[in-house]
Amino acid sequence: MCRWAAYLGEAVFLEDILTAPCHSLIAQSHCAQEAKSPTNGDGFGLAWYGDRPEPGLYRDILPAWSDPNLKSLCRQIKSGLFLAHVRASTGGATSRMNCHPFISSSWSFMHNGQIGGFEKIRRALENSLSDAVFDQREGTTDSELFFLLMIDEGLATDPQGAVSRATSRVLEASRRAGLEPALKLTAAFSDGQALHAVRYATDAHAPTLYTSVLRKGGGRCIVSEPFDREGGDWQAIPPASFVTITGDGMAIRPFAPAPAKLALVG
């Protein structure tokens, strides 16, 4: 499983969250405490928003702890909204195209979890995408495909509904393939204005998710696991939750897959 961190608020240097804290995302890349594997060395990525509507993107296949360019960028880049991810592959080669975050226009997306039995339902899910959305496919991961399903389900106008309907498409594809649906979904995504996150699993073991107000600057973080266990006031996000963070605050709402009859599975 992967580790990730996202932030929305007053502009801060990326290092304040990603490299400087005692249990920063970089530290978690080789010593995670709440993941199945402590090592997340199959690449990393950053997406950050600035003066343009589309995010900047930097991804590489090196382990995050061994890339001096990453530390330099985090020290110099200041942003009020960014997403960062360190990868532990559950499928798909270690390549830049398979590293999170993934972007489409102004949207960025990153994921911790997996689609169970993905290779048996991958073709059905890819075939269910509209041509325009399928043409955006660059890598081979289940995470990128889930992002494209969200886009296909109206992400631009209905973020929570799009995730709910995309989830239903995955579960229905599993059932049609004769599989017991098995999905773990803890993801963060943004259009450059709001920051959204979801925590869901088909079993009782949804990947962890926490949020806290950053002491420096007052913005809000949402993370796979806390990066400052001593001084942070971390709130665990309950399973089956959808989170929206804006400049006005944070809302947590119940989350569930859409009814199967609304799913558009080809």
C-alpha distance (Angstrom), angle and dihedral (degrees) to the residues before:
residue distance angle dihedral
M1 . . .
C2 3.78 . .
R3 3.80 133.5 .
W4 3.78 125.9 -135.0
A5 3.80 143.6 170.9
A6 3.80 132.8 -161.5
Y7 3.79 133.6 -175.1
L8 3.81 139.0 -166.2
G9 3.81 124.7 -178.7
E10 3.77 140.7 65.8
A11 3.80 111.8 -2.1
V12 3.80 112.4 -85.1
F13 3.76 133.6 170.9
L14 3.80 110.6 -91.2
E15 3.79 89.6 -127.3
D16 3.83 90.1 67.6
I17 3.81 87.6 73.9
L18 3.79 108.0 14.8
T19 3.80 106.4 44.2
A20 3.82 113.9 4.5
P21 3.85 105.1 59.4
C22 3.81 119.2 88.6
H23 3.81 92.3 -112.5
S24 3.80 97.1 28.6
L25 3.78 124.0 161.2
I26 3.80 88.2 -95.9
A27 3.81 89.8 54.5
Q28 3.81 89.2 48.1
S29 3.79 90.0 54.4
H30 3.81 88.6 72.6
C31 3.81 102.4 18.3
A32 3.82 112.3 31.3
Q33 3.80 113.9 168.5
E34 3.81 102.9 -164.5
A35 3.79 102.9 41.1
K36 3.80 131.8 89.1
S37 3.78 88.6 -114.3
P38 3.82 122.2 35.3
T39 3.81 90.9 -150.5
N40 3.80 122.7 76.6
G41 3.78 100.9 174.6
D42 3.81 104.6 138.3
G43 3.79 96.3 101.9
F44 3.78 136.9 -65.3
G45 3.78 142.2 -133.5
L46 3.79 146.5 -162.5
A47 3.81 130.7 -154.6
W48 3.78 116.7 -175.1
Y49 3.80 135.1 173.7
G50 3.78 125.8 -136.9
D51 3.80 134.6 145.3
R52 3.81 95.7 -29.3
P53 3.81 126.1 70.1
E54 3.81 94.6 -123.2
P55 3.81 119.4 68.5
G56 3.77 126.2 -113.7
L57 3.80 111.4 -114.7
Y58 3.80 131.5 -155.3
R59 3.80 121.1 172.7
D60 3.77 134.1 162.0
I61 3.79 139.9 168.9
L62 3.79 96.7 -126.0
P63 3.80 119.5 103.8
A64 3.80 106.5 -93.2
W65 3.80 92.2 -123.5
S66 3.81 93.0 60.4
D67 3.82 101.4 46.8
P68 3.84 112.3 96.0
N69 3.82 90.0 -174.0
L70 3.79 90.3 64.0
K71 3.79 92.8 53.5
S72 3.80 91.1 47.1
L73 3.80 92.7 50.6
C74 3.80 91.8 48.0
R75 3.80 90.0 52.0
Q76 3.82 93.4 51.6
I77 3.83 105.7 33.5
K78 3.79 118.2 85.6
S79 3.80 118.8 -169.7
G80 3.78 140.6 161.1
L81 3.80 93.2 -147.2
F82 3.78 127.8 32.0
L83 3.80 143.6 146.4
A84 3.81 125.8 -151.6
H85 3.80 131.0 -175.6
V86 3.80 139.4 -174.8
R87 3.79 114.5 -160.8
A88 3.79 134.8 -134.3
S89 3.77 103.0 177.9
T90 3.80 120.1 -127.2
G91 3.80 90.0 176.3
G92 3.78 137.9 -18.3
A93 3.77 128.3 65.7
T94 3.78 123.2 -75.6
S95 3.79 99.7 -99.0
R96 3.79 136.7 131.3
M97 3.79 90.7 -108.2
N98 3.81 89.5 58.2
C99 3.81 95.9 48.5
H100 3.79 119.1 100.2
P101 2.98 143.4 -91.7
F102 3.79 100.3 63.4
I103 3.80 118.4 -162.6
S104 3.79 136.7 -156.3
S105 3.79 118.4 178.0
S106 3.82 104.6 -50.0
W107 3.82 94.1 -15.8
S108 3.79 126.3 98.6
F109 3.82 126.4 -174.8
M110 3.80 138.4 -175.6
H111 3.79 131.9 177.1
N112 3.77 144.0 -161.2
G113 3.80 113.2 -163.8
Q114 3.77 138.0 41.5
I115 3.78 146.7 -111.6
G116 3.79 108.0 -113.0
G117 3.82 114.3 -129.7
F118 3.79 89.4 11.9
E119 3.81 96.8 159.2
K120 3.81 90.0 57.0
I121 3.81 94.4 53.0
R122 3.80 101.9 28.1
R123 3.81 95.4 96.3
A124 3.80 93.3 48.7
L125 3.79 91.9 50.0
E126 3.81 93.7 46.2
N127 3.81 90.5 48.1
S128 3.80 89.8 52.4
L129 3.82 92.3 61.4
S130 3.78 120.6 98.1
D131 3.79 113.5 -108.4
A132 3.80 93.3 -110.0
V133 3.80 92.7 53.1
F134 3.81 94.7 41.5
D135 3.82 89.1 55.5
Q136 3.82 88.1 64.6
R137 3.82 91.8 63.1
E138 3.81 109.3 115.4
G139 3.81 106.6 156.0
T140 3.78 137.4 35.8
T141 3.81 104.9 -117.2
D142 3.77 128.8 120.5
S143 3.82 87.6 -131.9
E144 3.79 94.8 61.3
L145 3.78 90.6 45.0
F146 3.80 91.0 52.7
F147 3.81 89.0 52.0
L148 3.80 89.8 52.7
L149 3.81 90.1 49.6
M150 3.80 87.8 54.4
I151 3.81 90.6 51.6
D152 3.79 89.9 48.2
E153 3.80 89.3 51.9
G154 3.79 95.9 56.0
L155 3.80 104.9 -85.6
A156 3.81 92.3 161.8
T157 3.82 93.9 64.7
D158 3.82 105.3 20.4
P159 3.82 113.8 30.1
Q160 3.81 99.1 174.1
G161 3.79 93.1 40.9
A162 3.80 91.2 49.0
V163 3.82 91.7 54.0
S164 3.80 90.9 45.6
R165 3.80 93.1 51.2
A166 3.82 93.0 43.1
T167 3.80 89.3 52.1
S168 3.78 90.2 51.5
R169 3.80 91.0 51.1
V170 3.80 90.6 54.8
L171 3.80 93.6 47.7
E172 3.79 93.0 46.8
A173 3.81 91.7 48.4
S174 3.80 88.8 53.8
R175 3.79 92.1 51.2
R176 3.80 91.9 48.6
A177 3.80 88.9 52.4
G178 3.80 90.5 53.0
L179 3.79 93.7 -108.2
E180 3.76 130.7 131.6
P181 3.83 102.9 -115.1
A182 3.81 111.3 -107.7
L183 3.77 116.9 177.4
K184 3.79 130.7 158.2
L185 3.78 112.4 -171.2
T186 3.78 126.0 176.6
A187 3.78 106.5 150.2
A188 3.80 142.0 155.1
F189 3.78 126.5 -154.0
S190 3.78 140.1 167.1
D191 3.79 144.0 -172.0
G192 3.79 92.5 -153.0
Q193 3.79 92.8 -92.9
A194 3.81 108.5 59.0
L195 3.79 129.7 24.0
H196 3.81 117.0 -137.0
A197 3.79 131.9 -171.6
V198 3.79 136.2 179.2
R199 3.80 132.4 -161.3
Y200 3.80 116.1 -166.3
A201 3.80 141.7 137.5
T202 3.78 135.1 173.9
D203 3.81 88.4 -129.9
A204 3.80 132.1 43.1
H205 3.80 94.6 -88.8
A206 3.79 108.8 78.8
P207 3.83 112.4 169.6
T208 3.79 112.6 -96.5
L209 3.79 124.4 -90.3
Y210 3.81 130.7 -177.0
T211 3.78 138.0 176.0
S212 3.80 135.0 -162.5
V213 3.78 141.6 162.3
L214 3.79 111.4 -104.3
R215 3.80 110.0 -120.2
K216 3.80 91.7 -145.4
G217 3.80 108.3 63.7
G218 3.80 98.0 -3.9
G219 3.80 96.6 -110.3
R220 3.80 122.5 137.5
C221 3.80 127.8 -107.0
I222 3.77 127.5 -159.2
V223 3.79 115.5 -166.8
S224 3.80 146.4 166.2
E225 3.78 89.9 -119.4
P226 3.82 133.7 -2.8
F227 3.79 117.8 -85.1
D228 3.82 95.3 -161.9
R229 3.79 110.4 40.4
E230 3.80 95.6 169.9
G231 3.78 102.9 52.0
G232 3.80 106.4 17.8
D233 3.79 124.4 100.1
W234 3.80 96.3 -141.4
Q235 3.80 123.0 -172.0
A236 3.80 118.6 -159.9
I237 3.80 112.5 -133.7
P238 3.83 109.5 -132.8
P239 3.80 120.0 -119.9
A240 3.81 115.7 -94.4
S241 3.81 92.4 34.5
F242 3.79 135.8 135.6
V243 3.80 117.3 -155.4
T244 3.80 128.7 -160.9
I245 3.80 120.9 -173.1
T246 3.80 121.9 -170.4
G247 3.77 135.5 158.8
D248 3.81 87.3 -87.9
G249 3.81 96.1 57.0
M250 3.79 142.8 -84.7
A251 3.81 132.2 -56.8
I252 3.83 124.8 -165.7
R253 3.80 116.5 -163.9
P254 3.82 133.1 175.9
F255 3.79 115.0 -92.7
A256 3.80 130.0 -154.1
P257 3.80 135.7 155.3
A258 3.77 115.1 -91.3
P259 3.81 116.0 -102.4
A260 3.78 109.7 -80.8
K261 3.79 92.8 -116.9
L262 3.82 88.6 67.3
A263 3.79 94.0 52.0
L264 3.80 116.6 106.1
V265 3.80 102.5 -146.9
G266 3.78 116.4 163.6
